[in-house]
Structures are given as C-alpha cells and as structure tokens.
Amino acid sequence: MDHYLDQLIQDIDHIINKKPAAPSEIWDGVNLDNDAEVEDISYIEQYLSGVKNELQHTVGIAKESLPPAYQLNDKQIAKLFQALVDLLEYHHYELSYPADFSNRIKYELLYNKWDTKQPKVTHGFVGIEFCNYDESECPVPGKCRVCADFRIEAEQGGEHGHDIEHSPQDLLPSKEEIEKFVLHQKTEKVKNTIENLKPKAENITGIFNYCDRWCEKCLFTDRCTNYQFEKELGLYDENVDKEELIDDVSAILAGTLSFLKSKMEELDIDISDYQGVEAYEFNKAAAYPLSLKAKEYMTNLSDWFEENYDYLSDTASKLWNSSQNNFMEFNDQLEIIGWYMTIIPVKIVRALNPKDELEDEEFYQYDRNGAGKVVLVSIDKSIAAFSILFEKLSKKQDEILDFLNTLSKIKAAVEKEIPNARKFIRPGLDE
C-alpha cells in the first residue's frame, strides 16, 4: 500500500505543479488581501457560473483511485489526507468540518464527498461542507456536539430573547446584490475599454456609422474600430446566452453613458441641456407614415416566416437532397431577407429624425443621407433575394409579389424624401 500511496501522491503533486489557470475577469480589481471581499467574489462567481461538476473530475483524481479508510493505517491516512487538502486548495476548495475530527474521520467524510457535484471558481475558494447542521442527519453520530450545542443555544436564546435566527448564508450577497455588482463591473469594463482601446492605424474612420451591422458577412472587420471594441467586450462569444447578452448590452449603454458624462464634466458641459430632446424627436420620427409602413413590412414578414416555417423547411430539405448549391443559395436569400427586415424600419426612423436645434446642419444632412443610403441598400438586397426565392417558392409567389410591391413603395418614398441618399458614399463600403 505504501508504494501505491507514493505513486498516487506523485500524481497529485504533478497536478499541483502545473501552472494554475488565470482568474476570470470577475476578479479584476478585487482586493485579494481583503478576506471578506474574496469570500463575496468567490460566492458571486459560483452563482454566475451555475455549473457543478463531480469533484473527482474537477481535481483530476478519480474516486476509485482513493483507498477506503479501512485499508489504511493512521500514518498512511495522515499522509494521503494532507496531499488531498493541498490538491483541493490548488483547485480553490476549502474543507469546512464542523469539529476538530481526527484525520481518519476527516478522510472518511472527504472520501464520501469525492464523487459529489461541487461548484468551481477561478480564484478565492469554495467551501466544501460536511454537515447541514441537522442533528437527525449527523454524518458522525456520537463524535460531534455542534448540532446539540446549537439546539441548546436556540432553546436558551428563546428563553432570554436572543436573536439567533440568522444563518451564515444571510451574511452573503443576495441575488439582487450579485446582479448589481456584476452590472457595475461590466459597466466599468466598458468605460475602461472606451478610454483605453486604441484604433488600428489602418482602420477606416466612421465605417461602422453607415453599415448594416452584419459583421459575420463583412469584409472590413479587421479595419473597423467598432467591431474591435465589441470583440474586446466579448460580444462575439458563441457561447454567450441571450440573457447574458442582454446584460452585456445594458452594461455597454451604462458604461458609454458614464464615459460621456465624465468627458462632459471635464469640458464643463451641462448635461441637462441634452436630456430628453433626442428621445422626443426619435419618437416623433417613428410615428411618420413612412416609418409605420416600414414597421408594418417587418411585422408582416416576421409573421410570414412563422406561418410558413414548415413549407420553407420542406423546400430546404428537397433542395438539400437535389443540390447542396441550390440549398445554400436558398438559405442565403432567407437570411438576407430576415436580416434586413429589421434594419429597414430602424434606419428609416434615424433618417427621418428631425434636426435638433443644437445639431449642426451640415452634419445633420450628412447623417440623414448616410442612414438613407443604408435603407436603400437594404431594400435593394431584399428585393434581389425575394426575386430569387420567387422561382423556388411556387406556392408563395403571390405573397412574395406583395412584399416586393411594399418594398418598391418604401424605396420610392425614401428616394423622394431623401433625394441625395443614393449618392452618399459610405466610408470604406462604397469607395
């Protein structure tokens, strides 16, 4: 057994001697000398990850590799137990026994925990508890008096009016406090990124102001400051879920506003002069007949996709079986139409937004023409896509003609309302 334990402890030492993984971003700016702060952030990281894996898989030593306590003498248990404690500390776990047990009892309790699921943090610690402080479920009956002492103290406290109702869990951050902390941390990261991100020399100035925001299809992402900024913030992480993305967008808005407020204060600009005007004008533009027509197009098309989901899926399957090239073309056109149906109404509202009294006339016209150009390009691409689908969706040709007619009317109205939009040269994209 001694030879086996030596080999097992060597395996443990090999794991511990590896370079530890870097802490996640949540630890940026944390005072690691403040035990209370480290405890809070550890708890928050456990809450955020929400992932629990079996302890044996996390630390890299299978439970079947650990000898049961009855096979080991006290000296062997002491040696192996200390190695396991070192291994757990390397992985940010802290053992929390209810009393000062012998190494044998501690090992037995830990052995039973080795295949249970535990959360994981990248710094700080996760406490592994061996007792739920329910006297009827004591893991070591007759060898610990903690629960009995709690019960007696509670009974005495009731007699003398002491308040012992609070558990240690009550002292940890609440869900609302965690969410507030995370939003604050993300907001600060956005603000710092805005302040410190240096655009590449080859970046095209303003290219992102009049694009269609379809970065996956864009040939200029390596020359776009906005794309680089959003990538720095992790918005293009394929693993991010919808709720997390919403949180990220909220943080971007809050961080951007915080940065702008700081800069306005530095320049001694009264921010109250700018509050409320843009929102009012934007709402006004959204109520224009052309804006409502574009919104109606988006709504009708969205409903059409939903109502014809089965038909479109069947058509895609048939095309796949006959020709993968035809399938890819079909899928591409659906993607184009689906993407631009949201761009068209949003950019129309921006293009029709009335001039602010504080806004420079030349810039207003420039931006108006730029937004109008995005609308026209989006309509052109949608019309082209519908024209290709017209041949492939024989049962839906009348409906497609209705959408083409609507797009043509919106296009004519935009060209009349913003006559210089078509001539606008978008930086990089039209050059």
ZITA-V461043 format. One record per backbone hydrogen bond with DSSP energy under -0.5 kcal/mol. CO is the residue of the C=O (numbers start at 1). NH is the residue of the N-H. If there is no record, write none. Layout:
co=[CO	CO]
nh=[NH	NH]
This chain:
co=[1	2	3	4	5	6	7	8	9	10	11	12	13	15	24	25	27	30	31	33	34	35	36	37	38	39	40	41	42	43	44	45	46	51	53	54	54	55	56	56	62	63	65	68	69	73	74	75	76	77	78	79	80	81	82	83	84	85	86	87	88	89	92	94	95	96	99	102	103	104	105	106	107	108	109	110	110	111	113	114	116	118	126	127	128	133	134	135	138	140	145	146	147	148	149	150	151	152	153	154	155	156	157	157	162	167	168	169	174	175	176	177	178	179	180	181	182	183	184	185	186	187	188	189	190	191	192	193	197	200	203	204	206	206	207	208	213	214	214	215	220	221	223	223	224	225	226	227	228	229	230	231	234	236	237	241	242	243	244	245	246	247	248	249	250	251	252	253	254	255	256	257	258	259	260	261	262	263	264	265	269	270	271	272	274	276	277	278	279	280	281	282	283	284	285	288	289	290	291	292	293	294	295	296	297	298	299	300	301	302	303	304	306	308	309	310	311	312	313	314	315	316	317	318	319	323	324	325	326	327	328	329	330	331	332	333	334	335	336	337	339	339	340	341	342	343	344	345	346	347	348	349	350	356	360	361	362	363	364	365	366	367	368	369	370	371	372	373	374	375	376	377	378	379	380	381	382	383	384	385	386	387	388	388	389	392	393	394	396	397	398	399	400	401	402	403	404	405	406	407	408	409	410	411	412	413	414	418	420	421	424	426	427]
nh=[5	6	7	8	9	10	11	12	13	14	15	16	17	18	27	28	30	32	34	35	38	39	40	41	42	43	44	45	46	47	48	49	50	120	118	57	58	59	60	61	65	66	67	71	72	77	78	79	80	81	82	83	84	85	86	87	88	89	90	91	93	92	126	128	97	130	101	106	107	108	109	110	111	112	113	113	114	114	116	56	55	53	94	129	96	135	137	138	141	143	149	150	151	152	153	154	155	156	157	158	159	160	161	162	164	170	171	172	178	179	180	181	182	183	184	185	186	187	188	189	190	191	192	193	194	195	196	197	199	203	205	207	209	210	210	211	215	217	218	218	223	224	204	225	228	229	230	231	232	233	235	234	237	238	240	245	246	247	248	249	250	251	252	253	254	255	256	257	258	259	260	261	262	263	264	265	266	267	269	268	271	273	274	275	278	280	281	282	283	284	285	286	287	287	288	292	293	294	295	296	297	298	299	300	301	302	303	304	305	306	307	308	309	312	313	314	315	316	317	318	319	320	321	322	323	327	328	329	330	331	332	333	334	335	336	337	338	339	340	341	342	343	344	345	346	347	348	349	350	351	352	353	353	359	364	365	366	367	368	369	370	371	372	373	374	375	376	377	378	379	380	381	382	383	384	385	386	387	388	389	390	391	391	392	393	394	396	397	400	401	402	403	404	405	406	407	408	409	410	411	412	413	414	415	416	417	418	421	424	424	426	430	429]
